[in-house]
């Protein structure tokens, strides 16, 4: 861990808690990014498949 700028007897515990929270947030953001990218590519695939099909107009 880096420099602890907190002053008090509880500062090491607070510093450890904040470091763990930051680490967990970093992992959660990686997971969220992965899931959102997967949804984006899935949506692009669905759109490209639907646009490549020839639609027959219903008002002929």
C-alpha positions, 0 to 999 in steps of 0.5 A: 500500500502507499503512503498513509495520510490519515492520522489517528489510531484507526488510520491503518484499518481505514487505509486497508479498508479503502485499499480493499474497496478500491481493489474490489471496485476495479474488479467490478468495473472490469467485469462490467466492461466485459459484460457490456462489450459482450452485449454490444457485440451481440446487438451488432450481430443481431442488427447485421443479421436482420438488415442482411435479410430481405424484407417483403413489404406487407402493403404490396 
